[in-house]
Amino acid sequence: MLKRFSVMLLAVLISAAGVYAQSTQNASMTTGSTQVRSLASGQKYKVEGVVVAREDENTFIVRDTTGNDTRVMVTPNASVKTKGGFFGGGDRVAANQIVRGLYMTVEGRGDNMGSLAATKIRFDEDDFRVAQSIESRVAPAEERLTVAEQNAQRISGQIDELMAISNAARGGARAAQETADAAVAGVNATNQRIAALDDFVVQSTATVNFRVGSAVLSPEAKTQLDEVATASQNLKGYTIEVTGFASADGGTEMNKRLSERRRDAVVRYLVENHNIPLRRIGTSFGFGELQAVADNTTREGRAQNRRVEVKLLVSRGINQNVEVKQTTSTDTDQQ
């Protein structure tokens, strides 16, 4: 009897720990990590084992000594009784009084759902009382999972049961901490993104060149600007920076005005031909001879300085993944 009591207690504690990780509603498919077996319809079966889960008043799961789980459905005419003594007999027991941890023998046939339709259920009266006593202490712990319940079970001397509940509680605490950490990380990421709304980075650049003394866009220059406009269509929170420059071929003031005309030609093309909103045109300036990129004393250097630089910038806060692309400059005239 002591050995059977230990087996029943172990089964109940395994079931109790399983409830913390999965509700009893889900027990209809699996019990712990064991799959409920499917029985052949109409075939006779006799199963001996421990009740490890209840699904409703007339349905429960029995786990045999080999670890197989069987779903038992008590039929209306089933005989559910305690085992009689030397002279037979035994007391009738209602199906809804069967509790987890009860060691029993079940006879019946497989139904069309793969369950065992029980016609005869027998168990020892002492086993029944012990299982009821254990259930009365395990059920409240499953419902509340409080420290008070854990202390109450510790006092009762159920050390194994306490370990199962403690492990489940620690797992819940870890899950709660992970959830809290994820929430904090999400808030921090949002704050960083908001702070980066005014942080613009270069997405792509283009440099177009001009003839001597000219502010007219060549076909090659227009192609480059078409690429910039196309790239901006898939972006949010972007701005286009346009800056004009001139070589040292003429006077300083004249070159200043020429660089502004070149800048205006680029802006006008983007607005008129690609409907770029004016609010998307950011910094726009004509530097004249300033900020030369090549030597103004050479023909080739002056050709490189007759240019307009176009930069497509995006807000880091709105576009999290940005890639800087460099567009090869096109010289419309090197003479």
C-alpha positions as CSV (number, residue, x, y, z in Angstrom):
1,M,0.0,0.0,0.0
2,L,2.8,2.4,0.8
3,K,4.4,1.8,-2.6
4,R,1.1,2.4,-4.3
5,F,0.6,5.6,-2.3
6,S,4.0,6.9,-3.5
7,V,3.1,6.2,-7.1
8,M,-0.2,8.0,-6.7
9,L,1.5,11.0,-5.0
10,L,4.1,11.2,-7.7
11,A,1.5,11.2,-10.4
12,V,-0.6,13.9,-8.8
13,L,2.5,16.2,-8.4
14,I,3.4,15.7,-12.0
15,S,-0.1,16.7,-13.0
16,A,0.0,19.7,-10.7
17,A,3.2,21.0,-12.2
18,G,1.8,20.5,-15.6
19,V,-1.2,22.6,-14.9
20,Y,0.9,25.6,-14.2
21,A,2.4,25.4,-17.7
22,Q,-0.8,24.4,-19.5
23,S,-4.5,24.8,-18.6
24,T,-6.6,21.7,-18.0
25,Q,-8.6,22.6,-21.1
26,N,-5.5,21.7,-23.2
27,A,-5.2,18.4,-21.3
28,S,-7.8,17.0,-23.7
29,M,-5.0,16.5,-26.3
30,T,-1.9,15.9,-24.3
31,T,-1.0,15.1,-20.6
32,G,2.4,16.7,-19.8
33,S,4.6,15.7,-22.7
34,T,2.8,12.3,-23.3
35,Q,0.5,12.0,-26.2
36,V,-2.9,10.5,-25.4
37,R,-3.1,7.2,-27.4
38,S,-6.0,6.5,-29.7
39,L,-7.8,3.2,-29.2
40,A,-9.4,1.0,-31.9
41,S,-13.2,1.3,-32.0
42,G,-15.1,-1.7,-30.7
43,Q,-12.0,-3.5,-29.3
44,K,-12.0,-4.5,-25.7
45,Y,-9.4,-3.0,-23.3
46,K,-8.4,-3.3,-19.7
47,V,-6.2,-0.5,-18.4
48,E,-4.6,-0.3,-15.0
49,G,-3.0,3.0,-13.9
50,V,-3.2,6.4,-12.2
51,V,-5.6,9.2,-13.0
52,V,-3.4,12.2,-14.0
53,A,-5.9,14.7,-15.4
54,R,-9.7,15.4,-15.5
55,E,-11.4,17.0,-18.5
56,D,-15.0,17.0,-17.3
57,E,-17.3,15.2,-14.9
58,N,-17.2,12.0,-16.9
59,T,-13.9,12.1,-18.7
60,F,-10.4,11.7,-17.3
61,I,-6.9,10.6,-18.3
62,V,-5.3,7.4,-17.0
63,R,-1.5,6.8,-17.2
64,D,-0.4,3.1,-17.0
65,T,2.8,1.8,-15.6
66,T,4.5,2.0,-19.1
67,G,3.8,5.7,-19.3
68,N,0.9,5.5,-21.9
69,D,-2.0,7.8,-21.4
70,T,-5.6,6.7,-22.2
71,R,-8.7,9.0,-22.3
72,V,-11.5,7.3,-20.3
73,M,-15.1,8.3,-20.8
74,V,-17.5,6.9,-18.2
75,T,-20.7,5.6,-19.9
76,P,-24.1,6.1,-18.3
77,N,-24.4,2.5,-17.3
78,A,-20.8,2.0,-16.2
79,S,-20.2,0.3,-12.8
80,V,-17.9,2.5,-10.7
81,K,-17.2,1.0,-7.4
82,T,-14.6,0.4,-4.7
83,K,-13.2,-3.1,-4.5
84,G,-15.1,-5.4,-2.1
85,G,-13.5,-7.4,0.6
86,F,-13.4,-11.2,1.0
87,F,-17.1,-11.4,0.4
88,G,-17.2,-9.1,-2.6
89,G,-19.5,-6.1,-2.8
90,G,-18.0,-2.6,-2.6
91,D,-19.5,0.9,-2.6
92,R,-20.7,2.7,-5.6
93,V,-18.9,6.0,-6.5
94,A,-20.2,8.8,-8.7
95,A,-18.0,9.4,-11.8
96,N,-17.5,13.1,-10.8
97,Q,-15.9,12.0,-7.5
98,I,-12.9,10.4,-9.3
99,V,-9.9,12.5,-8.6
100,R,-6.3,12.7,-9.8
101,G,-3.9,10.3,-8.1
102,L,-6.5,7.5,-7.9
103,Y,-5.1,4.1,-8.9
104,M,-7.7,2.1,-10.7
105,T,-8.5,-0.7,-13.1
106,V,-10.8,0.3,-16.1
107,E,-12.5,-2.1,-18.5
108,G,-14.4,-1.2,-21.6
109,R,-14.3,-0.8,-25.4
110,G,-12.7,1.8,-27.7
111,D,-15.2,4.3,-29.1
112,N,-15.2,6.2,-32.4
113,M,-13.2,9.0,-30.8
114,G,-10.3,6.8,-29.9
115,S,-11.2,6.9,-26.2
116,L,-12.0,4.1,-23.8
117,A,-15.7,3.9,-23.1
118,A,-15.6,2.5,-19.6
119,T,-18.2,-0.1,-18.4
120,K,-16.4,-1.2,-15.3
121,I,-14.1,0.8,-13.0
122,R,-12.6,-0.6,-9.7
123,F,-10.3,0.9,-7.1
124,D,-9.3,0.3,-3.5
125,E,-11.3,2.3,-0.9
126,D,-8.0,3.3,0.8
127,D,-6.5,4.5,-2.5
128,F,-9.7,6.5,-3.1
129,R,-9.4,8.3,0.3
130,V,-5.7,9.0,-0.1
131,A,-6.3,10.5,-3.6
132,Q,-9.1,12.7,-2.3
133,S,-6.9,13.9,0.5
134,I,-4.1,14.8,-1.8
135,E,-6.4,16.5,-4.3
136,S,-7.9,18.7,-1.6
137,R,-4.4,20.1,-1.0
138,V,-3.1,20.3,-4.6
139,A,-6.2,21.9,-6.2
140,P,-6.0,25.2,-4.2
141,A,-2.3,25.5,-5.1
142,E,-3.1,25.2,-8.8
143,E,-5.7,27.9,-8.6
144,R,-3.8,30.5,-6.7
145,L,-0.1,29.8,-6.8
146,T,0.5,32.0,-3.8
147,V,3.3,31.9,-1.3
148,A,0.7,31.1,1.4
149,E,-0.3,28.0,-0.4
150,Q,3.3,27.0,-0.9
151,N,4.0,27.4,2.8
152,A,0.8,25.4,3.6
153,Q,2.1,22.5,1.5
154,R,5.5,22.8,3.0
155,I,4.0,22.3,6.4
156,S,2.1,19.3,5.1
157,G,5.4,17.6,4.4
158,Q,4.9,17.3,0.6
159,I,8.5,18.1,-0.3
160,D,8.3,16.8,-3.9
161,E,5.1,18.8,-4.5
162,L,6.6,21.9,-3.2
163,M,9.6,21.6,-5.5
164,A,7.2,21.3,-8.5
165,I,5.3,24.4,-7.5
166,S,8.4,26.3,-6.7
167,N,9.9,25.5,-10.2
168,A,6.7,26.6,-11.9
169,A,6.6,29.8,-9.9
170,R,10.3,30.6,-10.8
171,G,9.5,29.9,-14.5
172,G,6.6,32.4,-14.3
173,A,8.8,34.9,-12.7
174,R,11.5,34.6,-15.4
175,A,8.8,34.9,-18.0
176,A,7.5,38.1,-16.3
177,Q,11.0,39.5,-16.1
178,E,11.7,38.8,-19.8
179,T,8.4,40.5,-20.7
180,A,9.3,43.5,-18.6
181,D,12.8,43.7,-20.1
182,A,11.3,43.5,-23.6
183,A,8.9,46.3,-22.8
184,V,11.7,48.5,-21.5
185,A,13.8,47.8,-24.6
186,G,10.8,48.7,-26.7
187,V,10.3,52.0,-24.9
188,N,14.1,52.8,-25.2
189,A,14.0,52.0,-28.9
190,T,11.0,54.3,-29.4
191,N,12.7,57.1,-27.5
192,Q,15.8,56.8,-29.5
193,R,13.8,56.8,-32.7
194,I,12.0,60.0,-31.7
195,A,15.3,61.6,-30.7
196,A,16.6,60.7,-34.2
197,L,13.8,62.4,-36.1
198,D,16.0,65.5,-36.7
199,D,19.1,63.4,-37.4
200,F,19.4,63.4,-41.2
201,V,21.9,61.1,-42.9
202,V,22.9,61.0,-46.6
203,Q,21.1,58.3,-48.6
204,S,22.6,59.1,-52.0
205,T,24.5,61.9,-53.8
206,A,24.8,63.2,-57.3
207,T,27.1,65.7,-58.9
208,V,26.3,67.4,-62.3
209,N,28.7,69.6,-64.2
210,F,28.1,72.6,-66.5
211,R,29.7,74.3,-69.5
212,V,31.7,77.4,-69.0
213,G,29.4,80.3,-68.0
214,S,26.3,78.1,-68.4
215,A,23.5,77.1,-66.1
216,V,21.7,74.8,-68.6
217,L,21.3,71.1,-67.7
218,S,22.6,68.6,-70.2
219,P,20.7,65.3,-70.9
220,E,23.3,63.4,-68.8
221,A,22.6,65.8,-65.9
222,K,18.9,65.3,-66.2
223,T,19.3,61.6,-66.1
224,Q,21.2,61.9,-62.8
225,L,18.5,64.1,-61.3
226,D,15.9,61.6,-62.5
227,E,17.6,58.9,-60.5
228,V,17.6,61.1,-57.4
229,A,13.9,61.8,-57.8
230,T,13.1,58.1,-58.3
231,A,15.1,57.2,-55.2
232,S,13.1,59.7,-53.1
233,Q,9.7,58.1,-54.0
234,N,10.2,55.2,-51.7
235,L,11.4,57.3,-48.7
236,K,9.6,59.0,-45.9
237,G,11.0,62.0,-44.0
238,Y,13.5,62.9,-46.7
239,T,15.0,66.3,-47.8
240,I,17.1,67.2,-50.8
241,E,20.1,69.5,-50.4
242,V,21.2,71.5,-53.5
243,T,24.4,73.5,-53.6
244,G,25.9,75.3,-56.6
245,F,29.5,76.1,-57.5
246,A,31.6,77.8,-60.2
247,S,35.2,77.7,-61.4
248,A,37.5,80.7,-61.3
249,D,37.0,81.5,-65.0
250,G,35.3,84.9,-64.3
251,G,34.9,87.5,-61.6
252,T,34.1,86.5,-58.1
253,E,30.6,88.2,-58.0
254,M,29.7,86.9,-61.4
255,N,30.7,83.3,-60.4
256,K,28.6,83.7,-57.2
257,R,25.5,84.5,-59.3
258,L,26.3,81.8,-61.8
259,S,26.5,79.2,-59.0
260,E,23.1,80.3,-57.8
261,R,21.6,80.0,-61.3
262,R,23.0,76.5,-61.6
263,R,21.5,75.6,-58.2
264,D,18.1,77.1,-59.3
265,A,18.2,75.1,-62.5
266,V,18.5,71.9,-60.6
267,V,15.7,72.8,-58.1
268,R,13.4,73.9,-60.9
269,Y,14.0,70.6,-62.8
270,L,13.2,68.5,-59.7
271,V,10.0,70.5,-58.9
272,E,8.7,70.9,-62.4
273,N,9.5,67.5,-63.8
274,H,9.2,65.2,-60.8
275,N,6.7,67.1,-58.6
276,I,9.2,67.2,-55.7
277,P,7.4,69.2,-53.0
278,L,9.1,72.5,-52.1
279,R,9.1,71.5,-48.5
280,R,11.4,68.6,-49.4
281,I,14.0,71.1,-50.8
282,G,16.2,71.7,-47.8
283,T,19.5,73.6,-47.8
284,S,20.0,75.4,-51.1
285,F,22.9,77.8,-51.7
286,G,25.3,79.1,-54.3
287,F,29.0,79.1,-53.2
288,G,30.6,80.7,-56.3
289,E,34.3,79.9,-56.4
290,L,34.4,78.7,-52.8
291,Q,34.8,75.1,-51.9
292,A,36.6,74.1,-55.1
293,V,37.1,70.3,-55.4
294,A,39.9,70.6,-58.0
295,D,42.7,72.9,-59.0
296,N,41.4,76.1,-60.8
297,T,44.7,76.7,-62.5
298,T,44.1,73.7,-64.8
299,R,41.5,73.1,-67.5
300,E,40.4,69.8,-66.0
301,G,40.2,71.2,-62.5
302,R,38.0,74.1,-63.6
303,A,35.7,71.7,-65.4
304,Q,35.2,69.7,-62.2
305,N,34.5,72.9,-60.2
306,R,31.6,74.0,-62.5
307,R,29.1,71.8,-60.7
308,V,26.0,71.4,-58.6
309,E,26.0,68.8,-55.7
310,V,22.7,67.1,-54.9
311,K,22.3,65.2,-51.6
312,L,19.3,63.0,-50.8
313,L,19.1,62.9,-47.0
314,V,16.7,60.9,-44.8
315,S,15.6,61.1,-41.2
316,R,17.3,58.4,-39.2
317,G,14.3,58.3,-36.8
318,I,11.8,57.5,-39.6
319,N,14.1,55.3,-41.8
320,Q,15.9,53.0,-39.5
321,N,18.0,51.3,-42.2
322,V,19.7,53.8,-44.5
323,E,22.4,53.1,-47.0
324,V,24.7,55.7,-48.4
325,K,25.0,55.5,-52.2
326,Q,27.4,57.6,-54.3
327,T,26.3,58.5,-57.8
328,T,29.1,58.9,-60.3
329,S,29.3,62.5,-61.5
330,T,28.7,63.4,-65.2
331,D,30.7,66.1,-66.9
332,T,28.5,67.9,-69.4
333,D,31.4,69.7,-71.0
334,Q,35.1,69.5,-70.2
335,Q,36.1,72.3,-72.6
